[in-house]
Amino acid sequence: MNEDKTFSFELFPPKTEKGFENLRRNVLVLNERRPAFFSCTYGAGGSTRDNTFATVDWLRSQGIDTAPHLTCIGNSIAETLGILERYKGQGIHRIVALRGDRPSGTGIGGGDLSYASELVALIREHFGDHFHIEVAAYPEMHPQAPNFLADLDNFRIKVEAGADSAITQYFYNVDAYEHFVEQCRQRGIGIPIVPGIMPITNYSSLARFSDACGAEIPRWIRKRLEAYGDDSASIRAFGADVVTALCEKLLAAGAPGLHFYTMNQAAPTLEIWDRLGI
Ligand code: FAD
């Protein structure tokens, strides 16, 4: 049932040697499952540039299919093209093209591109079909969009600029994903839209992050997680049940694959993976 689907893992670039050691150990375990690719995030305005490069360089040295994320906000076109040339030279064929967020207080400003659609167009203009371009999608709406329909229109513009497929922000409502995909299809947006899956391992950090990125944790899940307090074993066990059930429903509903936000930890993702029998 899952043979034609794309399963992938997301990493973030560590800041310390200890973090890199942890990443290398976890990637080698995850890679035994033969994912389609590993992606690696990039801090807007180049804030993680060197660490993203170091992570990408190591993944490539292991012969691993790698999809670097690239944000455009705060960067010049020349810088952006330079990074893409670097990746092309490393035999990379997949990019996750994003706008990024302006971190408050960093002073990142200016930049030549304002939206991910402009980055997608730039990549197509300079690199033709060399890169498979992934873009971000928001089944529960991007938090800064004026409304859901405007966000869908903007998503369509990004796809028409040349995106090949999309990865969603994480969510815990299957209905939101199905509705979003249906609305896309009605507008002639035919690209694969792969759900982003966030394993649940820690309630307070998940709640904080979800507020910031506009992902809803349904009340019944929140209340259960809150009730566990500091009992991290119960949070993990309940989280694995909830997220495995979410993935099963998504795959049964026709999702073209799953993209796991691993947070550089193999175990929570692999528990779900194994229970799904991928
Ligand atoms: P866009 O597609 O440009 O959309 C941003 C907002 O602008 C939306 O509200 C949209 O409706 C609106 N908009 C788009 N086009 C127009 C237009 N022409 N006119 C008016 N409004 C418009 N962030 C990082 O910093 N680094 C990462 O590595 C990273 N990886 C991510 C991976 C995934 C899978 C996802 C889902 C998100 C990731 N993010 C990352 C977060 C992302 O950068 C933020 O969510 C950001 O706020 C929006 O990026 P975008 O590419 O979706 O932007």
Boltz pocket constraint, residues with backbone or C-beta under 6 A from the ligand:
constraints:
  - pocket:
      binder: B
      contacts: [[A, 40], [A, 41], [A, 42], [A, 43], [A, 44], [A, 69], [A, 70], [A, 71], [A, 96], [A, 97], [A, 98], [A, 99], [A, 100], [A, 101], [A, 114], [A, 115], [A, 116], [A, 117], [A, 135], [A, 136], [A, 137], [A, 142], [A, 143], [A, 144], [A, 145], [A, 146], [A, 150], [A, 151], [A, 152], [A, 154], [A, 155], [A, 157], [A, 158], [A, 167], [A, 168], [A, 169], [A, 170], [A, 196]]
      max_distance: 6.0
